[in-house]
Every structure is written in structure tokens, then in C-alpha cells.
Amino acid sequence: MERAGNTISDMELMGEKAEMTHEETVHLAELSTEEKVIEKKLRRRIDFLIMPLVILVYLMNYIDCTNHLTIPRNNYAAAKLQGLETDLNLNGQQYQTGLSILFVAYILMQVPSNLLLNYMGRPSIYLGFFVVAWGLVSACTSQVKGYGSIVACRFILGLVEAPFFAGVLFYLSKWYTRGELAFRMSLFYSGSLISGAFGNLIAAGILSGLAGARGMAAWQWLYIIEGAITVFIGIIICFILPDFPDTWRILSPEMRAVAVRRLAIEAAEADVDDQTNAGLSQLKGLKLALTDTKTYVFAFAYMCIAGGGGFQYFFPTLAETLGYNNTISLLLVAPPYVFMVFYSLFHSWLSDRLGIRFWFFFYPIPITIIGFIIFMTTDSFGPRYFSLFLMNFIFAQNSSIFSWLATSMPRPPAKRAAAYAFFNSIGNSATIWTPYTYYDSQGRHYPVALGICIALQVLAGLSAIFMYFHLRALNKRQERLENETGEVQLTEKELRRLQITAEYEGIDIAAARRLQKGFRYML
């Protein structure tokens, strides 16, 4: 199959294999009846082991101090209500700097961390180590004495938390098909929503019951208890979390084969990097991600909804404007989150079932805007509290954009890992500056901050519209290429990808090319 020069045509590639029937090609492009039975068992095994672990860790990550949209929202915000600012002699701007500095380190670590995760191929050890590290740093935060030490702790916390969120998004994309991803990513993201609800209830219990115990303030106990739990979970992750489908030892050879094959069929090629030079492969993946328009559009859209979701940094404070004491304010935070846990799961399940991403990303935007407007323009308890439920619809968008990115960057894994990391770093850049928009002089309606949230949601909607038409154009282009009767030139790199697919599928290169022709982006 070797040819001189840098390209090989479809006609040459298919020449001696042209007699393969359409039925044979279709058979190769789907699992057999026996394999589908194995797939169901495989999916249950993945769901019952992997999903509870990543949800539990994300729950602690969200409670513990930070990550992603509400990151320092829980411990840091709850601690603020119980004297952290006073005990450390922080003024308002210093508190905001402590909130924001974490994301500077968090952003810097994203891309190198995800590429290293993909290169190592051991998510259990890699993610488990950093979970332990952030638990230790969080616990140590209980002993800070002033502005300098709280800023230092939160900067280090950003470094050790950075590998987790983008790493898990990439990790899940190595286990689930695109028709399964949105619901599973919503399950994963539910860890943050659950912690937003019950983390504040836990915080309320700790803050009211341990204030002054052993000479420490309630907020110090908050960091110690939740940090210690996180360390314990991180150790469990190191020993229990499976790495990737082709290396999970408890799977039978048949299950491993199906786990790899089902992803290869869906993306029209094997979900593996070129291993001729593994280190160079990661850099090529980074280059592929950074030269793809989709990477930047998704990153910008995510930045908009991350900034629009910045109200959660101050969710207990917003609840406090309803007129109740600190403990009641923390308790009032729970119902909007509990509602969104169940709603977002239904939202994502339906998105997977229908195979649609754009509309499920887009429709929550006007709902959240209505919520922001109600909070800014009303004073009575009922409408203002209802607006908190509407504002939380922004979190239904997250699973949609996470899974939409995964299905729009199907292969190779190094590209997907880099894209997720870049996407998450740019998205979280909004969390550096959005805390400064919630300054006290705005009063209880926060018109400036919530007005910015509205503007960001509008920009997110425009980005989604652009992506929809861009992907539709790419699908039409692919359709035209498949209908062409002339020769289509393949580069050496494309041929090498086909050879990898053929090896994993146990088929010839001609059949691998036929499989590749069926791929379409999910809209």
C-alpha cells in the first residue's frame, strides 16, 4: 500500500478492495448483536464505578474551595459570612483578590496538565495525586493569618486543582460515545450542583456548631474537615479509578475490544494517538487544537457562561439580601440547586436522546436573562427568590457545551485533551475579573454585576449560533466529498490514521476509509 510522494488517492486506496459490498461496510460500521449485549454490560460497569467516583470528587472539589463556575463559592463564600474577612483583616478588594488569584494559577496549569495526563495514560494516579494535594492545601488554608498567606494558599490551590476538571472531561470522552456524553457530563456536573445545595447546608452546620471549638473559628473548621475528607477520597481514586478502556484489567478481552471498537466506529477512526513519538504527538495535538476555529469559539462561549454564572460566587450573599440571618441564608441556597440537579439531568438525557446540542445550549439563555432582570428590579421575597431558580438555568448549559465540544473534536485524543484544557482555561479567565463586579455600593440589586451577566449570555448565544452554522457547513462539505466521483487525495498523515484504525478494527485500509466517510458533527 506504500506509494511514492506525499499523498495517496481514494482510487488507489480502494483499487483492489472495490468488490467489498455495501452490506459488509455497514456491518463493519456497527457493533454486532453479540457485541451490543456486551456493550450494555460494559456501560453499566462504567456507570457504576467511574461516575460515582468522579461525581464524589467534583462534589468535594466544589465544596472544598474551588473549581470551575462556583469554585471558591462554597468554602470561601461561606467562610466570609462567618468572619473570615474580619479575622484576617481583609478589606473588600483584598477579599476579591483572594477569590480571583486562584484562577490565575488554575488557568496557567490547564493545557500542560491535560497534555501530561494524556501522555502518562494513568488518570487514576495523576488525578488521585492532585485530589490529595488540593485537600492538603485546603486544610492548610485553615491556618492562614492574613492577606498574604490567604493569597498564597489560594494560588497554590489553583495549581493543584487545575488538573481535575478539564482532565475529567477528557477522561469521560475516552469512555463514552457522543450519544452518551451529555447525560454523563451532566451527572458529573451535578456534583457541583449538589455541593452548591448541600455544601452550604454542611457549612451551616459546621459554622453554627464548631465556632470556637479548640480555639479555632468556624471557618477554620470548615476548611479542615472538608480538606481531610478530600484527601481520603483522593487516596481511594489512586487505587480504584480505572485508567482507559484498553487497560482496565477487570474487563474481559471481549469487553475491552468492544470498549475500544464502539468509540472507533462512532468517530470513524481509532481513539488513539500516533505512538511513533508519544511526546511529539502531544505537541501535535496542541497544534491541531490551536489551529481549529472550533476551539476558540467554544472557549469564548464557555467564558461567557462562566462569567454569566459568576453570580454563584456570591450566591449566599445574594440570598442574604432576602432579609434573613447568615444560617438561614445558607439554607435558602439549597432549593435552587436541588431543582437544577434534577432538571439538568433531564435536560441532558433529552439532548442525548434527540442527538441535539445547539438548542439545548441556547434555550436556557432567555430564561436566565429573565431571572437576572427580576432580581435587579424587584424587592419582595417571592419574585427575588424565584429569580434565583431562573438564574441557575445557566448550569443546564454546561453539560451541553462540554459534550458538544467533545463531539466536535473527536480525534485524536491529544487534540481533544488540548482543546478541553484551552477551553477550560479561557472559560475560567472570566472568574478572575467577575468577582470585582459584585461590589457592595451597588446595593441589594447588583445591577452592574447582573447586567454584565445578561450581556455575557447574549454573547454566548451568538457564539452558539455561529458554531451551529459552522458545523453545518462542515457536514455539508463532508457530504460533498463523499459524493464526488473523482480522486480525493489523502496525505501521509491521513493514511497513517487509517492504518491505525484498520489495525484496531481488524479490517483493511479500504474498509477503514469507508467507515471514515460516515462521520458527521452533532448539531
N, C-alpha and C positions, 0 to 999 in steps of 0.2 A: 504493500500500500504506500510505500515511500515514493516521492516524486522530487525531481529537481526543482529548485526555486522555492519561493516563499508561500505559494498558495496552491490549493487543490480544488478542483471544481466538483460540483454536485454530480455532474455526468460521469466523471472519472470515479468518484467515490462509490456511486451506485452501480457502475457498469456491470460487473459480473454477478451482482446480487439483485438485479432488476426483477427476477422472477418471483421474489417474495410477495405473497398475496396481501391484500388489504386486511383480511381477517387475521393473518399472522401478525401483522404490525399492530393491530388493535389489541390482540391478545398480549403482546409484549408491553403495551402501554397501560395495562391494568393488572391488578392482583388476581390470581386465580381464586376459585371458590374456596379451596383449602387455605390459601393464604389469607383470605378475608376473615375466616374463622380465627386464624392465628392472630390477625391484626386486632380483633376485638379483645382478645385476652391480653395482648400486648398493651393496648391503650388503657385498659383497666389497671394493669400493673403500674404503668407510668403515672396514671392519675392518682392512685392510692399511695404511692411513695413520694414521687417528686413534688406534686402540687402542695400537699400539706407542709412539706419542709420549706419550700420557698415562700409560701404564704406566711408561715410562722416567723421566718427570719425577717421578711419585709414588715410584718406587724411590729416586731421588736425594733427594726430599723426606724420605723416611723415614730414609734413611741420614744425610742431611746434618745434621739436627738435630731436626726435629720436624714433626709434623702428626698430627692425629687420634689414634688409640689408643696407638701406641707412641712417639709423637712424639720427644721427646728421648731416647728409649730407646737409640738406637744410638750416635751420636757421644758424647752426654753421658754415657751409662752406660759405654760402652767406655773413654772418657777417664777416668772415675772410677777404673776398675780400674788404670789406668796412671799415676796420680799427679796428676790434675787437682786433687783436694781438697788434697793436700799442697802442690803448687806454688803454689796460690792462697791457702793458709792458711784453708781453709773448714772450719767445723765441720759436723756432720751437719745441723743445722737450716738453715744457710746454703745447703748443697747442695740441700736440698729446696726452698728458696725460689727458687733459680736454676732448678730444674726447673719450678716452678709458675708463675713470673711470666710466662713466655711465653704462657700460656693466658689471662691477663688481657687482654693486648693482642689476642690471637687472637680471643677472644670479642667484644670491642668492635667489631672490624672486620667481622664476618661479614655482618650484614644490610646495612649501607650498601654493602659491596663487591659483593654479589651483585646488588643493585638497580642499581648503577652498571654492572656487567657487562652486564646485560640491556638497559639504556638505551643503552649505547655500541654494542652489536651487533658488537664486534670482539674476540672471545675470543683470537685469535692475538696481538694487540698487548697486550691487557690482561693475560692470563695470562703471556705471554712476558716482559713487563716485570718482573712481580713474581717470576718464577723467577730472572731475572738478579739482582734486588735481594736475594733471600734467599741466593743463592750468595755474593754480595759480603759480606753481613753475616756469614755463616757463616765465610768465610775470615778476616775481620777478628777474629772471636772468638779466633783463634789467638794474638792479641797482647794479650789481657786480662792484667791484672796483679794483680787482687784481686777481692774480693767485689762492690764497687760496679760495676766495669766488666763483670763477667760478668752481673750482673743487668740492666744497661743494654743489653748486646748481645742478651740473650735476650728482653727486652721488645720491642726493635726487630724482632727476628727474628719474633716473634709477629705484629706489624703487617704485615710483608711476606709472611708465609706464609699469612695468613688468607684471601686471595682464592682460593687454589688448590683446596682440597678441595671445599668446597661449590660453588665455581664449576664444577669439572669434573663433579660430579654433575648440576648443572643443564644443563651443556653436553651431556652424553651423552643426557639426556632430550629434547633437541631433535633428536637424530639417530635414536634407536632407538624402536621400538614397545615396548609393555609386555611383549609376549611375548619380546622380545629383551633387555630391560634387565638382568634379574638376572644372566645369564651374562656380559654385557659389564661390568657393575659388579663382578662377581667377578674378571674379568680385570684390571680397573683396580686393584681392591684387592689383587690378587696382587702388585703392585709393592711393597706394604708387607711382605707375607709373604716375598717373595724377598729384600728387603733385610734383613729380620729374620734370614734364614738366611745369605745370602752377605755382607751388610753386616758382620756380625760376623766372618766369615772374612777379609774385606778388612781390617777393623780389626785383626784378629790379625796379619796380615802386615805392615801399616804399623807397628803398635805394637812388633812384635818386630824389624823391620828398620831403622827410621829413628830409633830413640831416640838422641838426642844429635847427630844429623847437623846440621851448620851451627849448632851451639849451641842447637838447639831440642829440646824434649821431644817424645816420640812423639805425645802427644795434640794438640800444635800442628800437626804434620804431617798428622794425621787431618783436622783442620778445613780446612787449606789445600788439600790435594789434592781432597777431596770438594767443597769450595766452588768451586774452579776448574772442575771438571767440570760442576757445576750451572750456572754462568754460561754455559758453552759451549752446553749444552742449551737454556737459555733463549733464546739468540740464534737457534738453529735454530727454536724454536717460533714466534718472531715472523714468520719468513719462510715456514714450511711448513704450520703448522696451519691448516686451513680454518675459516672462521667458522661460518656457518649454512647449511643445505641450499639455501636460495633465493638465496644469494650466492656459492656456491662456483663459481668461474669455469670450472674444468676440467670441470665436469659439462655434458653436453649439455642443451638446453632440456627434452627429454623426461625425462631423469633428474631434473632439478630439479623438474619437475612431479610426478613420482612420489614424490620425497622428501618434498614438502610434502603431497601428497594422502594418502599412506598413514598419516601421523600424524593428519590431519584426520578420516579415516574412523574410525580407532580411537577417538578421543576424541569423535566426533560433532560436532566443530566445528574450525575452523581454529586452528592453533597460533600465533596472533599476538595481540598486544595491540591495544587500541583506540588508533589513532595520531592521534586528533583533538588530543590533548595528551599527548605521549610522557612528559614529566616527571610530569604528574599521574597518568598510567597506572601508573607505578611505585609511587606512593604508594597508589593504589587497590589495587594488588596486595598491598602490605604490609598494608593494612587487611583485605583478604579473607583473607589468611593468618592474621592475628592474631585474627580473629573465627571461625575454624574450629576446632572441637573436635579434629579430627584432628591439627592442627599440634601441639597441646600433648601429646596422648597419644603421638604418635611421638617428640617431643622428649624426653619423660620416659623412654620405653623406651630410646631411644638413650643417654641419660645413664646409665641403669642398666648397659647392656652396655659403655659406655665406662669406667665406674667398675669394673665387673667385670673388664674387660680391663686394669686398672691394674697387674696383676702383671707385665705386659710391660715396664713402666718399669724393673723390677728383674730382668728375665729372666736376664741374665748373672750377677747376684748370686745369684739362686735356683739357677742351675746351679753356681755356685761352692760352694754348701753340699753338693754331692755329693762334695766332698773332693779336687778336682784344682786345679792351678795356674791362673793367670789365662788363659793362652793356651788350655789345654785346655777351660776353662770356656766361652770364647768359641766354640770349635769344637763343643762339645756343644749349643749353642743351635741350630745349623743343622738337624739332622734333624727336630725337631718342626715347624719352619716349612716345610721342603720337603714333608713329608707333607701339611700343611694347604693348601699351594698347589694340589696335585692334587685333594685331597678337596673343597675349596671350589668348584673349577671344576665337578666332577661334581655337587655339591650344587646349585649354581645352574643348571646346564644342566637338571637334572631338574625344578627348580622352574619354569623357563620352559616346559619341555615339557608339564608337567601343568597349568600355569596356576594354581599354588597358592603362596601366600605364608605364611599363618599357620603351618601345620605345619612348614615349613622354617625358620621363625624359632624355633619352640617346641622342637622335639625336641633341639637341642644343649644345652638348659639342664640337664637331669638329668645329661648326660654330663660337663659342666664341673663340676657340683657334686661328682660322684664324684671327679674329678681333684683338686679342692681338698681334699677330705676325706683322700684318700690321702696327699697331700703333708704335711698337717698331722699325720698320725697314724703315719707310718712312718719308719724310719731307714735301711733298706737301699737300696742304689743302684738296683736294678731297679725296684721299685714307685715310688720317688720320680721316677725319670727317666721312667717310663711315664706318671706323673701329669702331666708337662709336656705330653705329647701330648694328653691328655684336656682339660686346661685350654685348649689352643689351639682347641678346638672353638667357643669363643666367637666366633672370627673368621669362622666359617661363617655366623653370624647377620648379619654386617654387610651383605653383598650383598643378603640377603633384606629387611632393613629399608630399605636405600637404594632398592631397586626398588619395594617396597611403598608407600613414601611417594610416589614419582613417579606411580604408577598411581592413587593416592588423591587426588592434587592435579593432575588432568590439564590443566586450562586455567583462566585464561590464563597465559602464561609468567611474567608479573610476579608472580603469586601463587605459582607454583611456585618461582621464584627466591628470593622472600622466605621461603617455607616451608623450603626447603633450608638457607638461611642461619640462620634461627632454630633449626631442628632441630640443625644442627651446633654452633651456639654454646652452646645449652643442654646438648647432649650432652657437649661438651668442658669444660663447667664442672666436671664430676667430676674432670677431670685437675688442677684447682687444688688439691684437698684430698686426693685419694687417695695422692699420694706420701708424705704425712705419716703414713700408717698403716703404712708399712714401716720402722719404727724398729728399731734394732739390738737393743734389750733384749728383743725377742720371741724371740730365738734363731733357730735354723736352720729352724723350722717356720712362723714368721709366722702364728700362729693368729688374731690380731686382724685383720690385713690380709685374709687369705683368708676369714675368717668374714664380713667385710663384703662380699667378692666374692660369697659364697653368697647373702647377703641381697639384694643388688642383682639377682642373676639371678632370684630368686623374684619380685621386683617387676617385672622385665622381662616375665616370663611372665604375670603378672596384667594388665599393660598390653596385651599382645598378645591376651589373651582378651577384654578389653573392646573392643579395636579390631575384632576379628573379629565380635562380635555387633553392634557399632555399624554397621559397613559392611553386614552382612547386613540390618539393619533399613532402611538407606538403599536397598538394592537392592529390598527388598520394597515400599518406598514408591514407588519409581520404577515398579515393575511395576503397582501400583495406579493410578497416574496414567495410565499408558498404556492401562489397561483401562476408564477412565472414559469414559462416553459424553457427559457434559456438557461445558460450555465450561471450558477451563483458561486463565486469564488470564496473558498474557505482559507483562512490564514493558518499558519502552522500552529498558532496558539489555539485556534478553534478546533483544529484537528486533534490536538493533544487532549482537549477537554472531551471530545468524542471518544477517544481511546480509553480514557479513564471511565467514562460511563459504560462503554462496551464491556470493559473488564469487570465492573461491579455487577452489571446486569447479566453477564454470561451470554452476550449476543455479539454479532459482528458490527463493524463501524457503520455499515449502511443502515442497519436497523436502528442504531443509536441516532443517526441523523433523522430518520423518520419520526422517532419519538420527539426529538427536539422541535419538530415543526408544529407540534400541537400546543405549544405554550402560549398563554395569554395572561396579561396583567389583570388582576382583580380590580374592578371599579366599584 
